[in-house]
Amino acid sequence: MTLGLVLAGAALVLSGGTVIDGYGNAPIPDGIVVIAGDRILAVGGAGQVAIPEGAEIVSTEGMTVLPGLWDMQVDLMRLGHGDARRWNETYGPLAERVVMPIAARQLLEAGVTSARDVAAPLEAATRVRGRVREKIIEGPSLYVSGPALRKLATAATGAWQWEVAGAPDVRAKVQRLANAGVDYLLLADLELWTAEELEAVVSEARIRGLAVHAIAAKPSDVVRGAAAQLDGFLGTVPGAGPYPPEMMQAITGRLTQAGARPMAWTPAISAPLNLESLKGNDEPLDDPRATEHLPELVAADVRGSLAGVGTALPDPTVGAAICGKLRQLDEAKVLLLLGSGAGEPGHLHSRATWQEIDFWVRDCGLPVVRAIRAATHDAATAMGVGHESGAISPGKIADIIAVRGDVLRNPGLLQSVDIVVKSGRRVR
């Protein structure tokens, strides 16, 4: 089939920027990316790729072109409000109709073309995901868990936190989630689960082809989850010191066990680090772009709930502890995935993902190429779609962003994304 027949006059070409493919290969200077329909048709340097006749050419001169970002830990039900209880009472009933679509749009305009949502009401999660797929609302491709399964849920959170009691109840709830079409299972309170309950959730998930991830709230959660062959963990276990030896031994023992499943980890370090940075300077909350698309009353409520954060004294030990834990996980060879915890207090969907990348690199010293790969290729692979997403390569879905400047030298440039292409369609 000839190039012209494939394109049928509908090509979009990004021309002139430095292309980062997401695999970690050497950047392509003066790169050309040819998009046909929703797929990438060709990638290469100047003179290596023919620009088809009649194509729409978008100059990316002076820009870095990279795969659309994946954020593997977002809370679409929260918009950075500082009072969780009041937010749930006031805006919980508006989650599906108002809050989640706003969060999804903010993510997409920030260059996030795929995102994994954590703990939302089942019907709201699947319906919002469906509306994005059908292009009724703008947003990243969503991967949803529906409600988290846990032993103890806080008051008034039963719609998105399902308590489990006994192995039969666990199996019934997993079956309900699977039948509704969730993309993965999310567990919490692992230290409180019985061995029979853990075996039930894992075996039922395997039958139904669902990955099982858990919130890492305590070292004991990780120890139990590693032994139960869970697929991964979300979050950073709180605490001032490094991760304890027994927890790291559980991780390394699992990873070196013959025939063991891989273990992914989404540390989401930027939520606490962002809150510490706002203590020293809360001016970013006044940036109109931070609360873009929020109704003014909601934006004012979010800012008001965080009014005292700028008067607090930052704790300089927080960053060192969190970065130390990130390096421990990196050295243990878990599959690090980039997720921001967007929606946490002060952590806005419009800013959270680039901050996670920036903290990994600027504060914690991880290579920028590693952070980008964790936010592109590795994330897509972990969600089982690495064969068609997460990289700039022929045949992949055309989820691509472009940022003015050299992201490899300054990842903070990702806070201002100039071009967003989602499934071959330019949305920014």
Stockholm file with secondary structure:
# STOCKHOLM 1.0

chainA/1-428         MTLGLVLAGAALVLSGGTVIDGYGNAPIPDGIVVIAGDRILAVGGAGQVAIPEGAEIVSTEGMTVLPGLWDMQVDLMRLGHGDARRWNETYGPLAERVVMPIAARQLLEAGVTSARDVAAPLEAATRVRGRVREKIIEGPSLYVSGPALRKLATAATGAWQWEVAGAPDVRAKVQRLANAGVDYLLLADLELWTAEELEAVVSEARIRGLAVHAIAAKPSDVVRGAAAQLDGFLGTVPGAGPYPPEMMQAITGRLTQAGARPMAWTPAISAPLNLESLKGNDEPLDDPRATEHLPELVAADVRGSLAGVGTALPDPTVGAAICGKLRQLDEAKVLLLLGSGAGEPGHLHSRATWQEIDFWVRDCGLPVVRAIRAATHDAATAMGVGHESGAISPGKIADIIAVRGDVLRNPGLLQSVDIVVKSGRRVR
#=GR chainA/1-428 SS CCHHHHHTTCEEEEEEEEECCSSSCCCEEEEEEEEETTEEEEEECTTTSCCCTTCEEEECTTEEEEECEEEEEECTTCCSCSCHHHHHHHHGGGIIIIIHHHHHHHHHHTTEEEEEECSCCHHHHHHHHHHHHTTSSCCCEEECCCSEEESCCCTTCTTTEEECCSHHHHHHHHHHHHHHTCSEEEECCGGGSCHHHHHHHHHHHHHTTCEEEEECCSHHHHHHHHHTTCSEEESCCCCSSCCCHHHHHHHHHHHHSTTCCCCEEECCCHHHHHHHHHHHCCGGGGCGGGGTTSCHHHHHHHHHHTTTGGGSCCCHHHHHHHHHHHHHHHHTTCEECCCCCBTSTTCCTTTHHHHHHHIIIIITCCCHHHHHHHTTHHHHHHTTCTTTSSSCCTTSBCCEEEEESCTTTCGGGGGSCCEEEETTEECC
#=GC SS_cons         CCHHHHHTTCEEEEEEEEECCSSSCCCEEEEEEEEETTEEEEEECTTTSCCCTTCEEEECTTEEEEECEEEEEECTTCCSCSCHHHHHHHHGGGIIIIIHHHHHHHHHHTTEEEEEECSCCHHHHHHHHHHHHTTSSCCCEEECCCSEEESCCCTTCTTTEEECCSHHHHHHHHHHHHHHTCSEEEECCGGGSCHHHHHHHHHHHHHTTCEEEEECCSHHHHHHHHHTTCSEEESCCCCSSCCCHHHHHHHHHHHHSTTCCCCEEECCCHHHHHHHHHHHCCGGGGCGGGGTTSCHHHHHHHHHHTTTGGGSCCCHHHHHHHHHHHHHHHHTTCEECCCCCBTSTTCCTTTHHHHHHHIIIIITCCCHHHHHHHTTHHHHHHTTCTTTSSSCCTTSBCCEEEEESCTTTCGGGGGSCCEEEETTEECC
//
